Amino acid sequence: MRHLDVLIAAPSDPAGLQAWGDYHFARGFQAALHRAGVRSRLLFRDTYETAPPPPGGGDLLVIRGKFAPSRSWLERAGYGRRMLWQISWPLDPTAEEWQGYDRIAVASAQDLPRIARLSGRPCLLLQQATAFTGCGRLLSRAAGPLLFVGSTRGLLRPIVADFAAARLPLQLIGQGWEHFGLVPAAPSIANAALPQLYGGALAVLNDHHSAMAAYGYLNNRCFDVLACGVPLITDGAPGCPPELEAAVIRHRPGFDPPQRSLERARALQAQPELLMALARQTRRRHSFEARVAQLLAALGREGS
């Protein structure tokens, strides 16, 4: 593979791109491609149909969240191989959509057999990943607040509601929380500032869309937090790699006492060497470099 176009759900407007998680995810993947010697460019949901073809041809990877390109464009675009990476929203695509690709990467071991059966296409397990490979929590730094980064999506997210109702110190960063009587520390944060923020937290809260949890898709925030050497408190950890489990605290909102989950996080913070060892595992085995290597190896076997 010499060139790979990567199509994402974000629109092309530079003023709004920084707010799209899909954009940062794709940029991390694209940087790893470049380090592996593969040229690439990003295509956006509002301009992909008018983008010029890549010089010398190439392949296409669609990062499939909530957006799918048109079937007619896929058929006429002239790519050598058309690939899809299903990273979330697993119930949105139809079998017909999946059948429009030559190969499908699936970010869930649980869901891979279903997609392989419905699509009839070769499928590869390719979990989400982290770009936070150069960060590291300072062992001498005292753990800071319990942290949640994310907006409300128009509802009081259950894991946040649980800890807020328990009146435990919680730092929120995101929009819409005032509507629920909560005061965020900031409405947003630059993606480049997240490793330092995560690295200084006591623990980071995380949640999943219901379909992601039910079909085994672990979101990339889990990998990001663990790469920073910090405990993760999450509503679930579908498909969590076994080597990372020691720093993952599953918390069922409405069932598990928040104080107990917080005490487990404090106990982990008393084992900084363990957290750093897990961070190294995350950066080595679950980076975008690792995912690119998996993809290229699979494509190499296909071409041999």
C-alpha positions, -999 to 999 in steps of 0.1 A, spaced: 0 0 0 14 34 -11 -15 57 -6 -46 56 16 -75 81 16 -92 82 50 -129 93 50 -144 106 83 -177 119 96 -164 154 103 -172 183 80 -143 202 64 -149 236 81 -115 243 98 -133 264 125 -152 234 138 -129 205 131 -112 206 165 -145 198 182 -148 165 163 -135 134 180 -135 116 146 -110 142 133 -85 136 161 -89 99 159 -83 100 121 -53 123 125 -37 99 150 -42 71 125 -29 92 96 2 101 115 9 64 121 4 57 85 29 83 75 55 69 99 49 35 83 57 50 49 21 52 36 9 85 21 -26 96 30 -51 124 30 -83 131 49 -116 133 32 -146 149 48 -183 142 48 -193 174 30 -165 175 3 -155 139 -4 -175 136 -35 -158 165 -52 -122 157 -40 -98 150 -68 -86 114 -71 -53 107 -53 -22 109 -76 -13 75 -88 -44 59 -75 -46 43 -40 -69 26 -15 -98 40 6 -106 35 43 -139 48 56 -139 52 94 -175 43 101 -192 60 130 -225 78 123 -216 87 87 -215 65 55 -206 77 20 -230 71 -9 -228 37 -26 -227 53 -60 -196 73 -51 -179 42 -38 -185 24 -70 -173 52 -93 -144 66 -72 -118 42 -87 -100 31 -56 -79 -1 -57 -94 -14 -25 -123 -1 -5 -121 -8 32 -143 2 62 -133 4 98 -164 -1 120 -155 17 152 -190 25 167 -227 27 160 -228 -10 149 -265 -11 142 -265 17 117 -250 0 86 -270 -25 66 -256 -57 51 -258 -40 17 -236 -12 29 -210 -36 42 -211 -55 10 -198 -24 -8 -163 -29 6 -136 -54 -1 -125 -57 35 -139 -47 69 -120 -39 101 -142 -43 132 -133 -27 165 -151 -55 184 -141 -92 187 -177 -99 198 -193 -83 168 -168 -94 141 -186 -128 134 -219 -110 129 -205 -85 105 -185 -112 86 -217 -132 82 -239 -104 71 -213 -89 47 -197 -120 33 -164 -100 33 -130 -107 49 -130 -91 84 -102 -81 106 -103 -73 144 -90 -37 147 -99 -21 180 -99 16 187 -65 30 198 -47 59 214 -24 86 200 -12 94 235 21 75 232 45 103 243 28 112 276 35 99 311 21 108 344 47 121 369 50 96 397 57 123 422 26 143 413 -3 140 437 -35 128 421 -59 156 414 -97 155 409 -121 130 396 -126 140 360 -151 138 332 -145 153 298 -176 155 275 -207 173 268 -242 163 279 -255 152 245 -288 167 257 -291 144 287 -276 139 322 -252 111 315 -258 84 341 -223 79 353 -219 117 358 -253 118 375 -242 90 399 -211 108 411 -226 142 412 -256 130 433 -231 115 458 -216 150 461 -181 137 454 -156 162 440 -159 161 402 -143 183 376 -164 185 344 -152 198 311 -179 202 284 -210 219 273 -246 218 286 -240 209 322 -255 241 336 -289 229 324 -286 201 350 -273 224 378 -237 214 374 -209 239 367 -181 228 343 -146 240 348 -145 248 311 -167 243 280 -140 225 261 -103 216 260 -78 212 232 -71 176 223 -34 182 227 -40 192 264 -58 160 273 -28 139 282 -16 164 309 -52 168 322 -58 130 324 -23 124 339 -31 147 368 -65 132 376 -74 108 405 -95 89 379 -113 96 347 -150 87 342 -161 72 309 -193 59 294 -204 42 262 -234 44 238 -257 15 246 -251 -2 212 -213 0 216 -216 -16 251 -240 -43 239 -219 -52 208 -185 -51 224 -170 -18 212 -145 -3 236 -142 35 230 -108 52 225 -111 73 257 -104 41 276 -71 36 257 -63 73 261 -68 73 299 -49 41 305 -20 54 283 -17 83 307 -13 59 337 -46 68 354 -74 46 367 -105 44 345 -140 44 360 -164 33 333 -199 21 329 -186 -10 311 -154 -22 294 -166 -42 264 -138 -61 248 -112 -47 272 -78 -63 265 -70 -86 295 -36 -69 301 -53 -36 309 -80 -49 332 -61 -41 364 -66 -3 360 -103 -5 349 -130 0 375 -165 -10 362 -192 12 377 -229 4 371 -248 37 376 -276 32 400 -262 0 414 -226 5 425 -219 30 453 -198 58 438 -177 61 470 -167 24 466 -155 30 430 -136 61 442 -119 41 469 -108 16 444 -93 44 423 -74 57 453 -61 22 460 -48 21 424 -32 55 428 -12 40 457 4 17 431 20 41 407 44 14 393 14 -8 383 -3 22 366 29 30 347 34 -6 336 -2 -6 323 4 27 306 35 12 288 14 -18 277 -13 5 263 11 26 244 30 -4 230 1 -27 221 -28 -3 215 -13 27 197 -23 38 162 12 25 152 1 -10 164 -32 -7 145 -15 4 113 9 -26 116 -21 -49 120 -39 -35 90 -8 -36 67 0 -71 78 -35 -83 70 -34 -66 36 0 -81 29 -13 -116 36 -42 -108 13 -19 -98 -15 5 -127 -11 
